[in-house]
Amino acid sequence: MGMTMAEKIIAAAAGVESVKPGDIHTVEVDRLMSNDGTTHLTIDMFHNNIKNPKIADVSKLVWVVDHNVPSDSPKTAASHKKMRDFAKKHGITFYEGKGVCHQIMMEHHVRPGELIFGADSHTCAYGALGAFGTGVGCTDYLYAMVTGKSWVLVPETLRFNLSGSLPKGVYARDLILTIIGQIGANGANYKAMEFGGEGLAALTMSDRIAICNLCVEAGAKTALMEADDTALAYLKEHGREPKHVFSSDADAVFAKEYDIDLSFIKPVVAKPHFVDQVVDAKECAGIKIDEAFLGSCNNGRLEDLRVGAEILKGHKVHPLVRFLVVPASNTVYRQALEEGLLDIFMEAGAIVMNANCSVCWGSCQGVIGEGETLISTGTRNFKGRAGHADSYVYLASAATVTASAIQGEITTADRIS
């Protein structure tokens, strides 16, 4: 019987010929990413809970300070110092103030065919390059860090067959929110979400990262796309070679298959307080907003900033709206600067921030107050995600977020003249 992409990557990492859903295998982890959300806890456990602490292979570790940067309090500063000092002492690849962890990983580290653990739930973004990325907690991260190995329960795979292409004014963000709305927040629990079909070729790398990144919001263990010509060209551009290039066998068994014609996707919005509360964006038209956010590991890349700047050009941000524009990495920031995109945002009244997680994380920059409403390209809209417990977060594409920032209420880009 054939294997899916997820099964092939696990089999390679386990050093066995084949695996099947439900099997548990010991695997060699290719790469381990952690950020300032929890790394200080991992360091404490390393010192306090291991008899003879050591790192199995320091070359596999990548640590990123991105969630609260610059630090927002003495407590955060102490946490960052602990992470910084440990990384320097042990020679760990370390980024601080360079961008969001997943964007950094895609730009500099991820290779097709790798099995990657990240101490962050959106590690599934790496599937855009055909890697098995999955989020883990501190304990699992620490075990892999000191042994180089871990265990994986082989997931079933949901297959999404894409056809056609997205209409003008509709984006990958609309596609993945639509899928999450269709299958539900638990629709892919501990499953791999695999995307393929001729429609995949119509999607850019930025599109693919956005899609894979949000799959965890449907409960997915990981997300995967075949490393086709587009992915391999991106890899070459960034100076890397694949570990393996896998695709699912013709006789691979999927738990379920979905056929999705991209041409039928429309602009959508995920309403508070759940990511699967997805409706046609027009159903939310007229809802007043206090803040808009364009950024995050999901939608802070150059393509997203181009979309926002094109809509904003010649307009002003509504006087009662704070519009935060936050590039996903310093590389994106510099590219946007060179293209004049940041000038457009600033001249229109937007606030351009340093590359970081910002209000998507909701603990430092731009947090919203009681009763306030945010429309965001961030990853989540849970109650209290972006600030006060009695606030409201709507999720949408870069286009819808920008258009709403102009109008002062939720609207779509086609309503901006």
Wavefront OBJ file of the C-alpha trace (Angstrom):
o trace
v 0.000 0.000 0.000
v 1.234 3.493 -0.866
v 2.104 6.219 1.610
v 1.169 9.869 2.005
v 3.719 12.661 2.249
v 3.414 12.747 6.033
v 3.948 8.998 6.270
v 7.011 9.130 4.002
v 8.684 11.873 6.042
v 8.045 10.004 9.291
v 9.316 6.750 7.778
v 12.524 8.474 6.655
v 12.994 10.063 10.087
v 12.372 6.709 11.785
v 14.697 4.815 9.433
v 12.005 2.343 8.375
v 10.596 1.413 4.979
v 6.953 2.146 5.710
v 4.563 3.409 8.369
v 0.792 3.595 8.685
v -1.628 5.800 10.643
v -1.764 4.865 14.310
v 1.819 3.598 14.437
v 4.142 5.171 16.992
v 7.751 5.594 15.880
v 10.933 6.951 17.396
v 12.240 9.571 14.992
v 15.352 11.629 14.429
v 14.370 15.307 14.493
v 16.036 17.412 11.795
v 15.541 20.838 13.315
v 14.278 22.391 16.555
v 12.899 25.933 16.691
v 11.934 27.802 19.846
v 10.950 31.408 20.562
v 10.711 33.707 23.551
v 7.183 32.565 24.340
v 8.448 29.513 26.249
v 12.215 29.081 25.824
v 12.940 30.405 29.326
v 10.891 27.481 30.682
v 12.879 25.020 28.591
v 16.126 26.465 29.937
v 14.908 26.117 33.523
v 13.971 22.470 32.934
v 17.320 21.842 31.234
v 19.148 22.997 34.382
v 16.775 21.673 37.044
v 15.297 18.444 35.702
v 18.125 16.696 33.852
v 20.911 14.907 35.723
v 23.655 15.475 33.151
v 22.306 18.195 30.844
v 23.693 18.337 27.322
v 22.518 19.259 23.836
v 22.569 16.371 21.384
v 23.301 18.456 18.280
v 23.440 22.219 18.678
v 23.435 22.699 14.892
v 19.774 21.634 14.844
v 18.640 24.394 17.203
v 17.244 27.758 16.092
v 16.075 30.227 18.740
v 14.157 33.402 17.903
v 13.137 36.367 20.037
v 10.002 37.633 18.300
v 6.939 37.623 20.573
v 7.796 40.549 22.878
v 10.510 42.481 21.090
v 11.722 44.949 22.174
v 10.948 43.756 25.692
v 7.868 45.271 27.286
v 8.735 44.823 30.986
v 11.589 43.924 33.371
v 10.167 40.394 33.552
v 10.342 40.033 29.765
v 13.837 41.544 29.729
v 15.011 38.923 32.230
v 13.455 36.157 30.139
v 15.194 37.441 27.007
v 18.526 37.695 28.817
v 18.230 34.109 30.017
v 17.578 32.974 26.443
v 20.322 35.184 24.994
v 22.964 34.054 27.491
v 22.146 30.373 27.109
v 22.262 30.597 23.312
v 25.647 32.345 23.411
v 27.086 29.836 25.895
v 26.048 26.816 23.838
v 26.520 28.233 20.335
v 22.833 28.080 19.378
v 21.747 29.853 16.188
v 20.013 32.911 17.602
v 17.886 35.687 16.130
v 16.675 38.720 18.042
v 14.680 41.511 16.449
v 15.048 39.924 13.001
v 11.417 38.919 12.527
v 8.770 36.344 13.327
v 10.113 32.848 13.982
v 8.262 31.072 11.160
v 9.243 33.647 8.567
v 12.864 33.418 9.754
v 12.707 29.632 9.470
v 11.292 29.743 5.942
v 13.846 32.301 4.806
v 16.900 30.610 6.304
v 16.425 27.034 7.471
v 13.501 24.824 6.348
v 14.196 22.168 3.708
v 11.769 19.802 1.954
v 11.564 16.378 3.568
v 12.652 17.489 7.036
v 10.896 16.656 10.296
v 10.875 19.818 12.389
v 9.679 20.457 15.932
v 8.836 24.009 16.915
v 7.816 25.288 20.329
v 5.011 27.190 18.628
v 1.745 25.865 17.234
v 2.099 27.481 13.802
v 5.187 25.426 12.959
v 2.949 23.657 10.424
v 3.756 26.620 8.129
v 6.866 24.712 7.013
v 4.688 22.367 4.976
v 4.739 25.050 2.280
v 8.224 23.698 1.493
v 7.264 20.050 1.867
v 8.573 19.716 5.434
v 6.726 18.065 8.333
v 6.590 20.901 10.837
v 4.676 20.434 14.069
v 4.277 22.356 17.301
v 5.351 20.826 20.618
v 5.409 21.854 24.261
v 8.461 22.538 26.407
v 8.842 18.969 27.671
v 8.811 17.391 24.214
v 11.103 20.127 22.927
v 13.578 19.569 25.743
v 13.633 15.805 25.217
v 14.405 16.248 21.517
v 16.982 18.902 22.349
v 18.976 16.633 24.676
v 18.525 13.341 22.779
v 18.058 14.415 19.158
v 15.060 12.114 19.002
v 11.396 11.991 19.858
v 8.320 9.920 19.101
v 5.549 10.555 16.615
v 2.116 8.998 16.300
v 1.584 8.678 12.548
v -1.426 10.845 11.626
v -4.131 10.176 9.100
v -4.140 12.623 6.186
v -6.873 14.834 4.801
v -6.282 15.606 1.136
v -7.393 18.894 -0.414
v -7.467 18.768 -4.221
v -7.214 22.322 -5.542
v -8.344 23.361 -9.006
v -8.691 26.653 -10.849
v -7.285 29.920 -9.537
v -8.343 32.568 -7.046
v -10.440 35.432 -8.483
v -9.083 38.985 -8.518
v -9.348 40.479 -5.045
v -9.438 37.089 -3.322
v -6.424 35.728 -1.469
v -4.935 32.584 0.051
v -6.017 33.900 3.434
v -9.642 33.771 2.243
v -9.075 30.212 1.024
v -7.711 28.761 4.251
v -10.282 30.571 6.411
v -12.990 29.162 4.122
v -11.591 25.646 4.562
v -11.423 26.030 8.349
v -14.995 27.276 8.331
v -16.009 24.267 6.255
v -14.341 21.511 8.292
v -14.441 23.214 11.693
v -11.876 23.989 14.390
v -11.694 20.263 15.220
v -12.041 19.026 11.657
v -8.411 17.969 11.309
v -7.563 17.026 14.884
v -4.207 15.189 14.912
v -4.361 14.791 11.133
v -2.109 16.017 8.375
v -3.683 18.429 5.900
v -2.179 17.844 2.456
v -2.771 20.216 -0.456
v -2.296 19.323 -4.104
v -3.900 19.331 -7.529
v -3.362 21.576 -10.511
v -4.610 24.594 -8.552
v -1.503 24.461 -6.358
v 0.591 25.782 -9.250
v -1.415 29.018 -9.197
v -0.344 29.750 -5.615
v 2.808 31.685 -4.737
v 5.125 30.731 -1.900
v 3.592 33.475 0.221
v 0.148 31.980 -0.493
v 1.356 28.523 0.472
v 2.893 29.668 3.747
v -0.359 31.445 4.674
v -2.378 28.288 3.983
v -0.142 25.836 5.834
v 0.392 28.247 8.732
v -3.304 28.343 9.677
v -3.969 24.596 9.429
v -3.382 24.190 13.148
v -6.539 26.279 13.618
v -8.442 23.249 12.290
v -6.554 21.060 14.781
v -4.024 19.714 12.266
v -0.835 17.997 13.419
v 0.895 19.329 10.322
v 0.244 20.647 6.822
v 2.020 19.600 3.648
v 2.424 20.599 0.022
v 4.602 18.895 -2.541
v 7.874 20.697 -3.203
v 7.136 21.534 -6.862
v 9.018 23.902 -9.179
v 7.766 26.974 -7.297
v 8.965 25.645 -3.955
v 12.293 24.424 -5.304
v 12.916 27.780 -6.998
v 12.299 29.515 -3.651
v 14.686 27.098 -1.967
v 17.393 27.715 -4.557
v 16.916 31.471 -4.288
v 17.604 31.138 -0.568
v 20.692 28.980 -1.076
v 19.420 25.602 0.108
v 18.908 22.105 -1.256
v 16.110 19.698 -0.274
v 16.669 16.774 2.052
v 13.973 14.735 0.293
v 11.286 15.629 -2.219
v 8.271 13.506 -1.399
v 4.808 13.254 -2.904
v 1.958 10.975 -1.955
v 1.718 7.688 -3.836
v -1.135 7.169 -6.274
v -2.505 4.424 -4.030
v -2.014 6.334 -0.766
v -4.998 6.152 1.588
v -6.521 9.417 2.797
v -8.960 9.715 5.682
v -11.007 12.061 3.508
v -10.619 14.054 0.297
v -11.985 17.500 -0.497
v -12.247 19.003 -3.975
v -11.937 22.788 -3.919
v -12.373 25.035 -6.954
v -10.410 28.165 -6.126
v -12.495 30.254 -8.510
v -15.475 29.991 -6.126
v -13.651 31.402 -3.078
v -14.842 34.820 -1.876
v -13.515 37.352 0.638
v -14.404 36.080 4.105
v -14.124 37.111 7.738
v -13.754 34.942 10.844
v -15.953 36.418 13.562
v -15.156 36.467 17.290
v -14.318 34.370 19.180
v -13.483 31.326 17.051
v -11.438 30.919 13.878
v -14.071 28.647 12.324
v -16.845 31.282 12.662
v -16.296 32.147 8.993
v -18.790 34.175 6.975
v -18.885 36.117 3.725
v -17.097 39.397 4.444
v -20.181 41.315 3.339
v -22.077 39.902 6.340
v -19.764 41.897 8.615
v -19.989 45.133 6.605
v -20.517 48.200 8.750
v -19.087 46.843 12.012
v -17.063 49.686 13.545
v -13.398 49.001 14.281
v -10.872 50.663 16.575
v -7.734 49.032 15.226
v -6.487 47.187 12.148
v -3.431 44.953 11.969
v -1.512 43.925 8.855
v 1.289 41.529 9.758
v 2.084 38.235 11.568
v 3.591 34.952 10.414
v 0.436 34.460 8.350
v 0.206 37.695 6.385
v 3.241 39.883 6.992
v 5.155 39.107 3.817
v 6.001 41.439 0.933
v 3.010 40.338 -1.168
v 0.651 41.220 1.687
v 2.239 44.635 2.143
v 1.977 45.267 -1.592
v -1.736 44.437 -1.488
v -2.292 46.772 1.447
v -0.245 49.630 -0.034
v -2.022 49.410 -3.388
v -5.414 49.785 -1.691
v -4.224 52.516 0.680
v -2.496 54.641 -1.980
v -4.319 57.965 -2.308
v -6.373 57.358 0.859
v -6.016 58.064 4.557
v -6.458 55.778 7.538
v -9.748 56.606 9.267
v -9.115 59.167 12.040
v -10.629 56.879 14.688
v -8.574 53.818 13.675
v -5.040 52.767 14.621
v -3.597 50.858 11.659
v -0.535 48.772 12.602
v 1.634 47.540 9.733
v 4.222 45.004 10.859
v 6.524 43.238 8.359
v 7.188 39.576 9.182
v 10.975 39.925 8.962
v 13.713 42.495 8.468
v 14.171 41.131 4.962
v 10.529 41.919 4.196
v 10.911 45.305 5.899
v 13.876 46.269 3.720
v 12.144 45.096 0.536
v 9.031 47.093 1.430
v 11.220 50.105 2.191
v 13.002 49.852 -1.174
v 9.684 49.604 -3.029
v 8.289 52.657 -1.265
v 5.510 50.681 0.400
v 6.310 51.916 3.891
v 6.133 55.520 2.661
v 2.606 54.863 1.409
v 1.546 53.402 4.751
v 3.091 56.193 6.818
v 1.809 59.004 4.605
v -1.685 57.554 4.957
v -1.433 57.561 8.755
v -0.544 53.940 9.467
v 1.908 53.019 12.235
v 4.799 50.971 10.823
v 6.386 48.736 13.474
v 9.566 46.682 13.737
v 9.387 43.077 12.526
v 7.781 41.018 15.311
v 4.583 39.191 16.313
v 2.961 42.421 17.517
v -0.753 42.408 18.348
v -1.265 38.903 16.938
v 0.376 37.775 20.182
v -1.534 40.407 22.091
v 0.810 41.035 24.991
v 2.830 44.052 23.901
v 2.325 46.223 20.818
v -1.120 47.544 20.022
v -3.178 45.614 22.551
v -6.829 46.596 22.483
v -8.906 47.707 25.417
v -12.282 46.805 26.864
v -15.040 46.834 24.269
v -12.658 47.592 21.395
v -12.696 45.841 18.020
v -9.706 44.759 15.948
v -9.653 43.461 12.389
v -6.498 41.453 11.883
v -4.397 39.322 9.582
v -3.153 37.565 12.713
v -3.599 33.885 13.385
v -6.248 33.760 16.110
v -9.315 35.573 17.394
v -9.924 33.813 20.717
v -11.436 35.826 23.538
v -8.762 38.122 24.925
v -6.227 37.129 22.260
v -5.315 40.730 21.400
v -5.805 42.402 24.751
v -8.766 42.847 27.084
v -10.978 39.812 27.672
v -13.973 41.881 26.631
v -12.671 42.880 23.220
v -13.378 41.556 19.737
v -11.071 40.246 17.011
v -12.146 39.661 13.403
v -9.765 37.852 11.048
v -9.509 38.710 7.361
v -7.126 39.135 4.425
v -4.649 41.983 3.995
v -7.035 43.547 1.472
v -10.072 43.474 3.754
v -8.052 44.695 6.746
v -6.645 47.647 4.788
v -9.993 48.600 3.285
v -11.541 48.496 6.762
v -8.777 50.722 8.136
v -9.731 53.338 5.540
v -13.474 53.132 6.166
v -13.366 52.803 9.951
v -15.631 49.795 9.668
v -15.406 46.320 8.180
v -15.595 46.458 4.409
v -14.038 44.826 1.359
v -11.481 46.304 -1.008
v -13.954 46.535 -3.880
v -15.839 49.183 -1.851
v -12.820 51.518 -1.862
v -12.760 53.801 -4.892
l 1 2 3 4 5 6 7 8 9 10 11 12 13 14 15 16 17 18 19 20 21 22 23 24 25 26 27 28 29 30 31 32 33 34 35 36 37 38 39 40 41 42 43 44 45 46 47 48 49 50 51 52 53 54 55 56 57 58 59 60 61 62 63 64 65 66 67 68 69 70 71 72 73 74 75 76 77 78 79 80 81 82 83 84 85 86 87 88 89 90 91 92 93 94 95 96 97 98 99 100 101 102 103 104 105 106 107 108 109 110 111 112 113 114 115 116 117 118 119 120 121 122 123 124 125 126 127 128 129 130 131 132 133 134 135 136 137 138 139 140 141 142 143 144 145 146 147 148 149 150 151 152 153 154 155 156 157 158 159 160 161 162 163 164 165 166 167 168 169 170 171 172 173 174 175 176 177 178 179 180 181 182 183 184 185 186 187 188 189 190 191 192 193 194 195 196 197 198 199 200 201 202 203 204 205 206 207 208 209 210 211 212 213 214 215 216 217 218 219 220 221 222 223 224 225 226 227 228 229 230 231 232 233 234 235 236 237 238 239 240 241 242 243 244 245 246 247 248 249 250 251 252 253 254 255 256 257 258 259 260 261 262 263 264 265 266 267 268 269 270 271 272 273 274 275 276 277 278 279 280 281 282 283 284 285 286 287 288 289 290 291 292 293 294 295 296 297 298 299 300 301 302 303 304 305 306 307 308 309 310 311 312 313 314 315 316 317 318 319 320 321 322 323 324 325 326 327 328 329 330 331 332 333 334 335 336 337 338 339 340 341 342 343 344 345 346 347 348 349 350 351 352 353 354 355 356 357 358 359 360 361 362 363 364 365 366 367 368 369 370 371 372 373 374 375 376 377 378 379 380 381 382 383 384 385 386 387 388 389 390 391 392 393 394 395 396 397 398 399 400 401 402 403 404 405 406 407 408 409 410 411 412 413 414 415 416 417
